[in-house]
Amino acid sequence: MMMNNNDLQLSYQKPFALYVHIPFCLEKCNYCDFYSERYSHSALEGFYQGIQREIELYTSLIERPVLKTIYIGGGTPSLIKPAYLVGLIEKIRQHFDLAMVEEISIEVNPGSITKDKLLKYKEAGINRISLGVQSFNDNELNFLGRKHTAGQALEAVELLQRVFQNYNLDLIFAIPGQSLKSWQETLKQVLSFQPPHLSIYNLQIEKGTPLANMLEEGEIKVVDDTLDAEMYLLARELFNLHDFKQYEISNFTRKGFDSIHNQIYWHYQPYLGIGPAAVSFDGRIRFANKADLQKYINNLTNSVLPVENIERLSIKEQISEMIFMGLRLTDGISLAEFTDRFAVDLLKLYQQEVEDCLSKGFIEIKDGYIRLSEKGLLLGNEVFMKFL
């Protein structure tokens, strides 16, 4: 039974972020648990028609849809021809108010990016690129199942610098078999480019991925917590020496290049996701699209939004999630803004948890903000769990 579009009863009253999920890859990486499909032209055509219809349907449900940012992720958005992305952005422009948009980002991979694509992205209004480098070590890239070499990654960064001023480089650490020395070499290499923004993530082995199967079979071992922490601290130290400011657990920026889109998530503000498996949140309701391309297309062919898993969050759930997201930021959570939003004092509501974290040195309260301490940054998940 298909959902009635009006069942959503959306409330996007303020400007919000738009996430566009392009679900195509040549082949899935060994660690990836995001929804994706193998690329084919016929699948792309069906998806392209579907997502345009999805945009039209949302603009009939959301009164005066004003965007703050657009983020095109995947999958591998740079795999498809630029004409499709240009057409998609134009469709968004026709149906959403983009007057307040400062940032339009797209994820790209080293093996599928060209100068011509970058120039066409720029012409379409894209002004920020996120390049999935992950490592400058071929053995590590092969282990991760990446479809590019270290040499291609170097070429991609050099190409990117000639076209875009605002870009991010993604790196992964705590890879099984990775040494501190190898991680240091990758960090030195990435810093030699003097990029404006860097994101680093310790490898998470998710259920259902090839790496999870290898772990279960005893073929690999996860990196121990001590080495994981050493790698993270080394990155923070080197980035600080090169004038990067850490503004979130995994993100580092030079002045003026913070990710505007990602901060919408961390500040627990509304976003709309379009494309298969994309997730949305209007401030009180979270919902997701079907993680099945054909079902997604079928719904939209019948002018029905491909939505499932509609979750109406209680105030308690909203509070817990805002704390979880806000504590990721190095500035932390404004206690005044929290009180304005929920009409409750965070420090009183979680008095026992706050006192426990303070006694252990996990958090600090200063200048009207509650934030993770230096120690807490290493043990973030342990802190977050106390508020969930």
C-alpha positions in Angstrom: 0.0 0.0 0.0 1.4 3.4 -1.0 1.6 6.3 1.4 -0.6 9.3 0.9 1.7 12.4 0.5 -0.4 14.4 2.9 0.3 11.9 5.7 3.7 13.6 6.3 2.3 16.9 7.5 5.6 18.6 7.1 6.7 21.8 9.0 9.6 23.4 7.2 9.0 27.0 8.4 12.6 28.2 8.4 15.3 27.9 5.7 16.6 24.3 5.6 19.3 22.2 4.0 18.7 19.9 1.0 20.6 16.7 0.7 20.6 14.9 -2.7 21.5 11.2 -2.8 23.0 10.0 -6.1 23.0 6.2 -5.5 25.4 5.0 -8.2 28.9 3.5 -7.9 31.1 1.4 -10.1 31.6 -0.9 -7.2 30.9 -0.7 -3.5 33.9 0.0 -1.1 34.7 -2.7 1.4 33.7 -0.5 4.4 30.6 1.2 2.9 27.1 0.6 4.3 25.5 3.5 2.5 22.8 2.6 -0.1 24.2 2.4 -3.6 23.6 0.6 -6.9 25.9 -0.4 -9.7 25.9 2.3 -12.3 24.0 1.7 -15.6 22.6 4.2 -18.1 19.1 2.8 -17.9 19.1 3.0 -14.1 20.3 6.5 -14.2 17.6 7.6 -16.5 14.9 6.1 -14.3 16.4 7.7 -11.2 16.8 11.1 -13.0 13.1 11.2 -13.9 12.1 10.1 -10.4 14.1 12.6 -8.5 12.7 15.5 -10.6 9.2 14.3 -9.8 10.2 14.1 -6.1 11.3 17.7 -6.2 7.9 18.7 -7.7 6.0 16.8 -5.1 7.8 18.4 -2.1 7.2 21.9 -3.4 3.5 21.2 -3.3 3.8 20.0 0.4 6.2 22.6 1.8 4.9 26.2 1.8 7.6 28.6 0.5 10.6 26.1 0.6 13.7 28.3 1.3 17.1 26.5 1.2 20.3 27.3 3.2 22.5 24.8 1.5 22.6 22.0 -1.0 24.8 18.9 -0.7 25.0 16.3 -3.4 26.4 13.0 -2.0 26.3 9.3 -2.7 27.3 6.9 -4.0 29.6 8.6 -6.4 28.0 11.7 -7.8 31.1 12.4 -10.0 30.4 9.1 -11.8 27.5 10.5 -13.8 27.7 13.0 -16.6 27.7 16.6 -15.5 24.6 17.4 -17.7 22.4 15.4 -15.3 23.7 17.3 -12.3 23.4 20.6 -14.1 19.8 19.7 -14.9 19.1 18.6 -11.4 20.4 21.8 -9.9 18.3 23.8 -12.4 15.2 21.8 -11.4 15.9 22.6 -7.7 16.4 26.3 -8.6 12.9 26.3 -10.4 11.1 24.8 -7.4 13.0 26.1 -4.3 14.0 29.5 -3.2 17.8 29.6 -3.4 18.3 33.3 -2.5 19.8 32.4 0.9 22.0 29.6 -0.4 25.7 30.2 0.3 27.0 26.7 -0.2 26.4 24.0 -2.9 28.6 21.0 -2.3 29.3 17.8 -4.2 31.2 14.7 -3.3 33.7 13.4 -5.9 36.2 10.5 -6.1 39.7 10.8 -7.6 39.0 8.1 -10.2 36.0 9.8 -11.7 36.8 13.5 -11.7 38.1 15.5 -14.7 38.8 19.2 -15.3 35.8 19.4 -17.6 33.5 18.0 -14.9 34.8 20.5 -12.3 34.3 23.4 -14.7 30.8 22.3 -15.4 30.1 22.0 -11.7 31.3 25.5 -11.2 29.2 26.9 -14.0 26.1 25.2 -12.4 26.7 27.1 -9.2 28.5 24.4 -7.2 31.1 26.2 -5.0 32.4 23.5 -2.7 34.0 20.0 -3.4 34.5 17.1 -1.0 37.1 14.7 -2.4 37.3 11.2 -1.0 41.0 10.7 -0.8 40.9 8.4 2.3 44.6 7.5 2.0 47.8 8.1 0.0 48.9 4.5 0.5 48.1 2.1 -2.3 47.9 -0.9 0.1 45.5 0.8 2.3 43.4 2.0 -0.6 43.2 -1.6 -1.9 42.2 -2.9 1.5 39.4 -0.3 1.7 38.2 -1.3 -1.8 38.8 2.2 -3.2 38.9 2.4 -7.0 41.7 4.8 -7.3 45.4 4.8 -6.6 47.5 7.1 -4.5 48.9 8.6 -7.7 45.3 9.4 -9.0 44.5 11.0 -5.6 47.5 13.3 -5.9 46.5 14.2 -9.5 42.9 14.9 -8.4 43.9 17.2 -5.6 46.2 19.2 -7.9 43.4 19.4 -10.5 40.9 20.5 -7.9 43.1 23.3 -6.7 43.2 24.8 -10.2 39.4 25.1 -10.3 38.1 25.4 -6.8 39.2 27.5 -3.8 36.7 25.9 -1.4 37.2 22.1 -1.0 37.5 19.4 1.6 39.7 16.3 1.6 38.4 13.1 3.4 40.8 10.8 5.2 40.3 7.5 7.0 42.6 6.2 9.8 42.7 3.2 12.2 42.7 0.9 9.1 43.6 -2.7 10.0 47.3 -3.1 9.3 47.9 0.7 9.2 50.9 1.9 11.2 51.3 5.2 12.9 54.2 5.9 10.4 51.9 5.2 7.4 49.2 7.5 8.8 51.9 10.2 9.4 53.0 10.0 5.8 49.4 10.4 4.6 49.0 13.4 6.9 52.3 15.0 5.6 51.2 14.4 2.0 47.8 16.0 2.5 49.2 19.0 4.4 51.7 19.7 1.6 48.7 20.8 -0.5 47.6 23.3 2.2 43.9 22.5 1.7 41.3 24.8 3.2 39.4 22.0 5.0 40.1 18.4 6.2 37.9 15.6 7.6 39.3 12.6 9.3 37.3 9.5 10.4 38.5 6.4 12.2 37.3 3.3 10.3 34.0 1.9 11.5 33.4 -1.7 10.5 29.6 -1.9 9.9 27.5 -5.0 9.7 26.9 -6.4 6.3 30.0 -5.0 4.7 32.9 -7.1 3.3 35.2 -5.9 6.2 32.6 -7.1 8.7 32.7 -10.5 7.1 36.5 -10.5 7.2 36.5 -9.6 10.8 34.0 -12.3 11.7 36.1 -14.9 9.8 39.2 -13.8 11.8 41.0 -12.5 8.7 41.5 -9.1 10.1 41.7 -7.4 13.5 40.5 -3.9 14.5 43.1 -1.4 15.4 43.4 -1.2 19.2 42.1 1.8 21.0 45.6 3.1 22.0 46.8 3.2 18.4 43.5 4.7 17.3 43.9 7.5 19.8 47.5 8.1 18.9 46.5 8.5 15.2 43.8 11.0 16.1 46.1 13.0 18.4 48.8 13.1 15.8 46.5 14.5 13.2 45.2 17.1 15.6 48.8 18.1 16.5 49.9 18.4 12.9 46.8 20.3 11.8 47.2 22.8 14.6 50.8 23.4 13.5 49.5 24.2 10.1 46.9 26.7 11.3 43.8 24.6 11.1 41.1 25.1 13.6 39.2 22.1 14.8 35.5 22.9 15.0 34.0 19.4 15.2 35.3 16.0 16.4 36.3 15.0 12.8 36.6 18.4 11.0 39.3 21.0 10.7 39.2 24.2 8.8 41.2 27.3 7.8 39.4 30.5 8.5 36.3 31.0 6.4 36.0 27.4 5.1 33.8 25.7 7.7 31.2 23.3 6.2 27.9 25.3 6.3 25.8 22.2 5.4 27.3 19.9 8.0 26.8 22.5 10.7 23.1 22.4 10.0 23.1 18.7 11.1 25.3 19.4 14.2 23.1 22.3 15.2 20.1 20.0 14.9 18.4 22.1 12.3 15.9 20.9 9.5 17.0 19.2 6.4 15.3 17.5 3.5 16.7 14.4 1.8 15.8 13.4 -1.8 16.9 10.3 -3.7 16.8 6.7 -2.6 17.5 6.1 1.1 17.9 9.8 1.8 16.8 10.9 5.3 14.9 14.0 6.3 14.2 15.9 9.5 11.8 18.9 9.8 12.6 19.6 13.5 10.1 17.1 14.9 9.6 14.4 12.3 12.3 12.2 10.8 11.6 10.0 7.8 13.6 8.1 5.1 13.1 7.2 1.5 13.0 3.6 0.4 16.5 2.1 0.1 15.5 0.4 -3.2 15.9 2.2 -6.5 13.1 0.4 -8.4 10.6 0.9 -5.6 11.7 4.6 -5.4 11.1 5.0 -9.1 7.8 3.1 -9.0 6.4 5.4 -6.3 7.4 8.5 -8.1 6.0 7.3 -11.4 2.7 7.2 -9.5 3.3 10.7 -8.0 3.7 9.2 -4.5 6.6 10.1 -2.3 8.8 7.0 -1.7 8.8 7.6 2.1 8.9 5.0 4.8 9.9 4.9 8.5 8.1 8.1 9.6 9.2 8.8 13.2 7.5 11.5 15.2 10.1 12.3 17.8 9.1 13.1 21.4 10.6 16.2 23.2 12.8 13.8 25.2 14.1 12.2 22.0 14.7 15.6 20.4 16.6 16.8 23.5 18.9 13.7 23.5 19.6 14.0 19.8 20.4 17.7 20.0 22.9 17.0 22.8 24.4 14.1 20.9 24.9 16.3 17.8 25.8 19.5 19.6 28.6 18.0 21.7 30.4 17.0 18.5 31.1 20.7 18.0 34.2 22.0 19.8 32.2 25.1 20.7 29.6 22.8 22.2 26.0 23.6 23.0 24.7 27.1 24.0 22.9 26.6 27.2 20.7 29.7 26.4 19.7 28.4 23.0 18.9 25.0 24.5 16.6 26.6 27.1 15.0 28.8 24.4 14.2 25.7 22.3 13.0 23.3 24.9 12.0 25.5 27.9 14.2 23.5 30.2 17.7 24.0 31.8 20.0 21.3 30.4 22.2 21.4 33.5 19.3 20.7 35.7 17.6 18.2 33.4 20.8 16.1 33.3 22.3 17.1 36.6 23.6 13.7 37.6 25.0 13.0 34.1 26.7 16.4 33.9 28.2 16.1 37.4 29.5 12.6 36.5 31.1 13.9 33.3 32.6 16.9 35.0 34.2 14.7 37.7 35.8 12.5 35.1 37.1 15.5 33.1 35.0 14.6 30.0 33.2 18.0 29.7 33.6 21.6 30.6 31.1 24.4 31.1 32.4 27.8 30.2 31.0 31.1 28.8 27.4 29.7 28.6 28.4 26.6 26.7 28.8 23.0 27.6 31.4 21.2 25.5 33.7 18.2 25.4 37.1 18.6 27.1 40.3 17.5 25.4 39.9 14.2 27.2 36.3 14.0 26.1 37.1 14.4 22.5 38.8 11.0 22.7 35.9 9.4 24.5 33.0 11.1 22.7 30.8 8.0 22.4 31.1 7.3 26.1 29.9 10.8 26.9 27.1 10.8 24.3 25.7 7.5 25.7 25.0 9.2 29.1 22.5 11.6 27.4 20.7 9.1 25.3 
